[in-house]
Amino acid sequence: MDKLVDTFIQTTNAFDVEGVLALFKSDAIIEDVSAGGAFVGADGIRLYLEQFFVGYKTASKLLSLVQPDDFTAIARVDFTGDFGHEIGSLKIKTAPDGLIERIDADLE
């Protein structure tokens, strides 16, 4: 899980949308309360990445990582970009094949 989270942060920081999408199942969901809703499937996640990472030039830094079980990680992340500075959490759930099936994101 550490490697997956590290790869997710590195690829979002590189604005590599295709690389990030490769980490997700095709029907995955990102639920982001601060962004106002759910982003479903490859098209929804692409929109989320392009709007909130590429569009705001977001740089992410991992602050801490807790893994309550084999398929879940909770990452506390420092976000900076054109919007300013925020700290948030990403609850990442993976499928048995190691791909991300869901992220629940929120800002503190």
N, C-alpha and C positions, 0 to 999 in steps of 0.2 A: 504494500500500500504506500510506503514511503516513496518508492520509485515512481509510482503513478502520480502522486500528488506533486512531486518534484517536476515530472515531465509536464503535467498540466500547467504549472506555474511558468516553467521555462517557455513553453510553446505560446501561452497567452502573452507573455512579455515580449516575445518575438513577433507578435501579431500574425502568427502562422495559423490562420483559421482552419485550413485543411488538416494540419497536424493535430490541432485540438479535436476536430471532429472525428479523427481516427481513433481517439480514446473512448468514444461513446458508442453505445449500441444505437442502431438506426432509429429506435422508437424511444430513446431516452428523453428525460424531462429535466429542465432546470426550472425550479420554482424559486423566484426571487421576490420576496416581500417588498424590498425597497424599490424594485423596478416595476412593481405593480402586477405581477402575475406569473403565469407559467409559459415556458417556451418549450414546445414539444417537437420531437423529431429533429432530423438533420436541418431542415429549413428553419425551424424555430430557434435552434441552438446557434445556427449560423447568424441569424438576425441579432440574437443576444450578444454574441461575440463581436460582431461588426459594430453594433451600437455602443456597447458599454466598455469594450476593451480597445478596439481599434479606434472608434470614434472619439473617445475621451483620452486616448493615448495612456491607458491605464498601465501602471507598473505595479506588480504584486510582489510582496515579500512574505514568506512563511514565518509566522511568529511562534506557532506551536502546533503540534499534531497529536491527537489522541485517537487510538484505535480500539473502540469498545468490543469489536468482534472482527472476524476474518473478512467481512464484506462491507464494513463501515469505517470511515475515518471522519474525524471532525477537525478541520483545519482552521486555525485563527490566522487571518491574513491582514497585512497592512497594504492598503490600496492608495496610490497617489496617481494623479493625472490632471487633466484640464479642469476637473470638477473640484480639485483641492485634495484633501486627505481624509480618508475614512479607515476604520478598522471593522472587519466583519468576520463572519464565520461561514464556512462551506461544509455542510454535512454531505459527504460523498458516499453513495452506495454503489457497490459493484455487483455484477453478475458473476456466476461461477467461472465464466470465461475470462474474467479480469477486466472487462470493459465497463465503463461507467453507465449505470442505468438511471441514476437520479442524483441531482445535486439540489439541496435545499440551502439557499443563500440568504443571508440577512446582514444588515449593518448594525453595529452596536449603537 
